[in-house]
Amino acid sequence: IGWIGSPSTAKYLEIVKESLSKLGQIEPVILYLVGAGNNKICIENVHVISVPWSEKNEQIALGKFDLGIMPLYNESWDKGKCAFKLIQYMASFLPVIASNVGMNSEVVSNGENGFLAENSDEWFNALYELHHNYELRKLMGEKGRALTISRFTIQAKISDFLQFVGR
């Protein structure tokens, strides 16, 4: 299970601690963190690997993840955050689980290219489902990749840009 962020966004991992620990009671769980900084993230029943952010570490990590998570609080600041992390995961053929907040709900089609979660039970259910269902992970990853190509690439936006600059 992978997460990419920064020391200032590591606080959002509190949202998924209980669900990850519960999953870890059932079977081994590795949480791979990129960019959490010196935050000591300890989750009972979960093996946490934390590496500093760098472009290289991020690319390596995306190849190791089975799924990507983007927890957020349902607060004004978080509602204004971009879903860039989700787009990165999806561009790498990864299914996602995200808090149902702000742009996350515009990028994730719940049950199709990932899951949206609003509470600990929904986080656990989504984590459990994706952890156990390789075919679903693969299918959601493919749908996420297709979404990023159709909506979030330069090629997908060039006509909008040209129209904006008057060409």
C-alpha positions in Angstrom: 0.0 0.0 0.0 1.6 3.2 -1.1 1.4 6.9 -0.1 3.3 9.8 -1.6 3.3 13.2 0.2 5.4 15.5 2.3 6.1 16.0 6.0 3.3 18.5 6.2 0.7 16.0 4.7 1.8 13.0 6.7 -0.8 14.0 9.3 -3.5 12.6 6.9 -2.2 9.1 7.6 -3.9 9.3 10.9 -7.2 8.8 9.0 -6.1 5.3 7.8 -4.2 4.0 10.8 -7.0 2.1 12.4 -8.1 0.5 9.1 -4.5 -0.5 8.2 -3.9 -2.0 11.7 -7.1 -4.0 11.4 -6.1 -5.3 8.0 -2.6 -6.1 9.5 -4.3 -8.3 12.1 -5.6 -10.5 9.2 -2.5 -10.7 7.1 0.9 -9.0 6.5 0.6 -5.4 5.4 3.4 -3.1 4.1 2.8 0.6 4.0 5.4 2.3 1.7 5.7 6.0 2.4 7.5 8.5 0.1 8.2 11.9 1.5 6.8 11.6 5.1 10.1 13.1 6.3 11.2 12.6 9.9 7.6 11.8 11.0 7.8 8.5 12.8 4.7 6.7 11.5 4.1 3.7 13.6 1.0 1.6 12.9 0.3 -1.6 14.9 0.4 -4.7 12.8 1.8 -2.8 9.8 5.4 -2.8 8.5 6.1 0.8 7.5 8.8 1.6 5.0 9.6 5.3 4.8 11.9 6.9 2.2 12.8 10.5 1.6 11.1 12.1 -1.4 13.1 12.4 -4.6 12.0 12.0 -8.1 13.9 8.7 -8.3 12.5 7.4 -5.0 9.0 8.3 -6.2 9.4 6.5 -9.5 10.8 3.4 -7.8 8.0 3.4 -5.2 5.3 3.7 -7.8 6.6 0.5 -9.3 6.4 -1.3 -5.9 2.9 -0.2 -4.9 -0.1 -2.4 -5.4 -2.4 0.5 -4.7 -2.2 4.2 -3.8 -4.0 6.0 -1.0 -4.9 9.7 -0.5 -6.6 10.3 2.8 -7.8 13.9 3.5 -9.8 15.5 6.3 -13.2 17.0 5.2 -12.1 20.5 6.0 -12.0 23.7 3.9 -8.3 23.6 3.2 -8.5 19.9 2.1 -11.5 20.5 -0.1 -9.3 22.8 -2.1 -6.4 20.4 -2.6 -5.7 19.0 -6.0 -5.9 15.2 -6.6 -2.4 15.1 -8.1 -1.4 12.2 -6.0 -4.3 10.2 -7.3 -3.5 11.1 -10.9 0.1 10.0 -10.3 -1.1 6.6 -9.0 -3.6 6.2 -11.8 -1.0 7.1 -14.5 1.1 4.2 -13.0 -1.8 1.7 -13.5 -2.6 1.7 -9.8 -6.0 1.5 -8.2 -6.7 4.1 -5.6 -8.5 4.7 -2.3 -9.2 8.3 -1.4 -11.2 10.3 1.1 -14.4 11.5 -0.5 -13.3 15.1 -0.3 -12.9 17.8 -2.9 -11.3 17.0 -6.3 -10.8 13.4 -5.1 -14.5 12.7 -5.8 -14.1 14.2 -9.3 -11.2 11.9 -10.2 -12.3 8.7 -8.5 -15.4 6.9 -9.9 -16.2 4.9 -6.8 -16.0 1.1 -7.5 -14.6 1.7 -11.1 -11.1 3.1 -10.9 -10.8 3.1 -7.2 -12.8 3.6 -4.0 -13.9 6.7 -2.1 -14.0 6.4 1.7 -15.6 8.5 4.3 -15.0 6.6 7.5 -12.8 3.9 9.0 -15.1 1.1 8.0 -15.1 2.2 4.4 -11.3 2.6 4.4 -11.0 -0.9 5.8 -13.5 -2.5 3.3 -11.8 -0.8 0.4 -8.3 -1.8 1.6 -9.5 -5.4 2.2 -11.1 -5.7 -1.2 -8.2 -4.4 -3.1 -5.7 -6.3 -1.0 -7.4 -9.6 -1.8 -8.6 -9.1 -5.3 -5.7 -8.9 -7.9 -8.1 -8.9 -10.9 -10.0 -5.9 -9.4 -6.7 -4.1 -8.8 -5.7 -4.7 -12.3 -9.0 -3.6 -13.8 -9.2 -0.5 -11.7 -5.6 0.3 -12.5 -6.3 0.1 -16.2 -9.4 2.3 -15.9 -7.4 4.8 -13.9 -4.7 4.9 -16.5 -7.3 5.5 -19.3 -8.7 8.4 -17.3 -5.4 10.1 -16.9 -4.7 9.8 -20.6 -8.1 11.1 -21.6 -8.2 14.0 -19.0 -4.9 14.9 -17.5 -2.2 14.7 -20.3 -0.8 17.5 -22.4 -2.3 15.8 -25.4 -5.8 15.7 -23.8 -5.6 19.5 -23.0 -3.8 20.9 -26.1 -7.1 21.9 -27.8 -8.3 23.7 -24.6 -4.9 25.5 -24.4 -5.0 26.6 -28.1 -8.6 27.8 -27.7 -7.5 29.8 -24.6 -4.6 31.5 -26.4 -6.9 32.2 -29.4 -5.6 29.8 -32.0 
